[in-house]
């Protein structure tokens, strides 16, 4: 991931392109719409897990959210998100290099946690993916307040699989609409987007 974000950082410095928006613009709109529809206060503390280029946080800030933190275990990703934050004039967004599987003690008490693709990436780790998924759920329980919301967007997991992964400590609130496709007479989703609440 470092190499990928170093390339994106260089591209941003060269031509101002922020790089890949995971799951596209509509994935950010979907998250912001849900927060607005449910009248989530704009001063709620929000953690973007695996923030990458930080574009989601910038969009949240533009929508009025004021208590925003992004973490990524890649220092290059945080460097890139700092440059994007600077360009957009969003100095109130907090950014930190953090490994979510071993979060620091100060990473706690969030009202909302958002994941667009980080759980997917962790799930693909060739060394003990199942163990890392358990660590992820444990970390989520530590950083998210009881009754807090967890919004996850995944292209690797179905709704049923995610329900199973997060059954320890979380209950499903809502499945968000995502693009559908038809193959062999069956209809499916290319992306799953769910909202959980911490028990």
C-alpha positions as CSV (number, residue, x, y, z in Angstrom):
1,X,0.0,0.0,0.0
2,X,2.9,2.3,0.7
3,X,4.1,2.1,-2.9
4,X,0.6,2.7,-4.2
5,X,0.2,5.8,-2.0
6,X,3.7,7.1,-2.8
7,X,2.7,7.0,-6.5
8,X,-0.6,8.8,-5.8
9,X,1.3,11.3,-3.6
10,X,3.7,12.0,-6.5
11,X,0.8,12.4,-9.0
12,X,-1.0,14.8,-6.6
13,X,2.2,16.9,-6.3
14,X,2.7,16.8,-10.1
15,X,-0.9,17.5,-11.3
16,X,-3.2,17.8,-8.3
17,X,-5.1,14.6,-8.9
18,X,-6.2,13.1,-5.5
19,X,-6.2,9.6,-6.9
20,X,-8.5,6.6,-6.4
21,X,-11.9,7.2,-4.7
22,X,-12.7,3.7,-3.5
23,X,-16.2,2.6,-4.7
24,X,-16.6,6.0,-6.5
25,X,-18.2,9.2,-5.7
26,X,-21.6,7.6,-5.1
27,X,-20.2,5.7,-2.1
28,X,-19.4,8.9,-0.4
29,X,-22.8,10.4,-1.3
30,X,-24.5,7.3,0.1
31,X,-22.7,7.7,3.5
32,X,-23.4,11.4,3.8
33,X,-27.0,11.0,2.8
34,X,-27.5,8.4,5.6
35,X,-25.9,10.6,8.2
36,X,-28.1,13.6,7.1
37,X,-31.3,11.5,6.9
38,X,-30.7,10.2,10.4
39,X,-29.9,13.7,11.7
40,X,-26.5,12.6,13.0
41,X,-25.2,15.8,14.7
42,X,-22.5,17.5,12.8
43,X,-20.3,17.6,15.8
44,X,-20.4,13.8,16.2
45,X,-16.9,12.3,16.3
46,X,-16.2,10.4,13.1
47,X,-13.4,8.0,12.4
48,X,-12.5,7.1,8.8
49,X,-10.7,3.7,9.0
50,X,-8.1,3.4,6.3
51,X,-8.6,7.0,5.1
52,X,-6.3,6.7,2.0
53,X,-6.4,10.0,0.3
54,X,-8.8,11.5,2.8
55,X,-11.3,12.6,0.2
56,X,-14.3,11.2,2.2
57,X,-13.3,13.4,5.2
58,X,-13.1,16.4,3.0
59,X,-16.6,15.7,1.6
60,X,-17.9,15.2,5.2
61,X,-16.3,18.5,6.2
62,X,-17.9,20.2,3.2
63,X,-21.3,18.8,4.4
64,X,-20.8,20.5,7.8
65,X,-19.2,17.7,9.9
66,X,-16.6,19.2,12.3
67,X,-15.1,16.4,14.4
68,X,-13.3,14.3,11.8
69,X,-10.4,11.9,12.1
70,X,-8.7,9.8,9.5
71,X,-6.2,7.0,10.1
72,X,-4.2,4.8,7.8
73,X,-1.3,2.5,8.6
74,X,0.5,3.8,5.4
75,X,2.5,7.0,6.2
76,X,2.4,7.8,2.4
77,X,-1.5,7.7,2.5
78,X,-1.5,10.1,5.5
79,X,1.0,12.4,3.7
80,X,-1.3,12.4,0.6
81,X,-4.4,13.0,2.8
82,X,-2.6,15.9,4.5
83,X,-1.8,17.5,1.0
84,X,-5.5,17.0,0.0
85,X,-6.7,18.5,3.3
86,X,-4.3,21.5,2.8
87,X,-5.4,22.1,-0.8
88,X,-9.1,22.0,0.3
89,X,-8.4,24.3,3.3
90,X,-9.8,21.8,5.8
91,X,-7.4,22.3,8.7
92,X,-9.8,20.9,11.3
93,X,-9.5,17.3,9.9
94,X,-7.2,15.2,12.1
95,X,-5.0,12.7,10.4
96,X,-2.8,10.0,12.0
97,X,-0.7,7.0,11.1
98,X,-2.3,4.2,13.0
99,X,-2.6,0.4,12.5
100,X,-6.3,-0.3,13.2
101,X,-5.5,-3.8,14.2
102,X,-3.4,-2.4,17.1
103,X,-4.9,1.0,17.8
104,X,-3.3,3.4,20.3
105,X,-5.2,4.1,23.5
106,X,-6.1,7.6,22.4
107,X,-8.1,6.2,19.5
108,X,-11.4,5.8,21.4
109,X,-14.9,7.1,22.0
110,X,-16.0,7.7,18.4
111,X,-19.7,8.2,17.6
112,X,-19.3,6.9,14.0
113,X,-16.7,4.7,12.3
114,X,-16.6,4.4,8.5
115,X,-14.9,1.8,6.4
116,X,-14.7,1.8,2.6
117,X,-12.6,-1.1,1.6
118,X,-10.3,-1.4,4.6
119,X,-12.0,-4.5,6.0
120,X,-11.8,-5.9,2.4
121,X,-8.0,-5.3,2.3
122,X,-7.4,-6.9,5.7
123,X,-9.5,-9.9,4.7
124,X,-7.2,-10.5,1.7
125,X,-4.0,-10.6,3.9
126,X,-2.3,-13.9,3.0
127,X,-1.1,-14.4,6.6
128,X,-3.9,-15.3,9.0
129,X,-6.8,-13.3,7.4
130,X,-9.3,-14.9,9.8
131,X,-7.3,-13.8,12.8
132,X,-6.9,-10.3,11.4
133,X,-10.7,-10.0,10.9
134,X,-11.2,-10.9,14.5
135,X,-8.6,-8.3,15.6
136,X,-10.5,-5.8,13.4
137,X,-13.8,-6.5,15.1
138,X,-12.1,-6.2,18.5
139,X,-10.5,-2.9,17.6
140,X,-13.9,-1.6,16.3
141,X,-15.5,-2.5,19.7
142,X,-12.7,-0.6,21.4
143,X,-12.8,2.6,19.4
144,X,-16.6,2.9,18.8
145,X,-18.9,4.1,21.6
146,X,-21.7,1.8,22.7
147,X,-24.8,2.7,20.5
148,X,-22.3,4.2,18.0
149,X,-22.7,3.6,14.2
150,X,-20.5,1.6,11.9
151,X,-20.9,2.2,8.2
152,X,-19.1,-0.4,6.0
153,X,-18.8,-0.6,2.2
154,X,-17.4,-3.8,0.9
155,X,-16.9,-5.4,-2.5
156,X,-15.6,-8.8,-1.1
157,X,-18.4,-9.7,1.3
158,X,-22.2,-10.2,1.0
159,X,-24.6,-8.9,3.5
160,X,-25.0,-12.3,5.2
161,X,-21.2,-12.7,5.4
162,X,-20.8,-9.3,7.0
163,X,-23.6,-10.0,9.5
164,X,-21.7,-13.1,10.5
165,X,-18.3,-11.3,10.8
166,X,-19.8,-8.5,13.0
167,X,-22.3,-10.5,15.0
168,X,-20.1,-10.2,18.1
169,X,-21.0,-6.8,19.5
170,X,-23.0,-5.2,16.6
171,X,-26.5,-5.3,15.2
172,X,-27.6,-4.4,11.7
173,X,-29.6,-1.3,11.3
174,X,-29.9,-0.9,7.6
175,X,-28.6,-2.1,4.2
176,X,-27.9,0.9,1.9
177,X,-28.9,0.7,-1.7
178,X,-26.0,-0.1,-4.1
179,X,-25.8,-0.7,-7.8
180,X,-27.3,-4.0,-9.0
181,X,-26.3,-6.2,-11.8
182,X,-27.8,-9.2,-13.5
183,X,-25.7,-12.3,-14.5
184,X,-27.1,-15.7,-15.6
185,X,-30.6,-14.6,-14.7
186,X,-29.7,-13.8,-11.1
187,X,-29.6,-10.3,-9.7
188,X,-26.9,-9.2,-7.3
189,X,-24.9,-6.3,-6.0
190,X,-21.3,-5.5,-6.9
191,X,-20.9,-3.7,-3.5
192,X,-22.5,-4.2,-0.1
193,X,-23.1,-1.2,2.2
194,X,-24.4,-1.8,5.7
195,X,-25.0,0.3,8.8
196,X,-24.4,-1.4,12.1
197,X,-24.9,-0.2,15.7
198,X,-22.6,-1.2,18.5
199,X,-24.6,-3.1,21.2
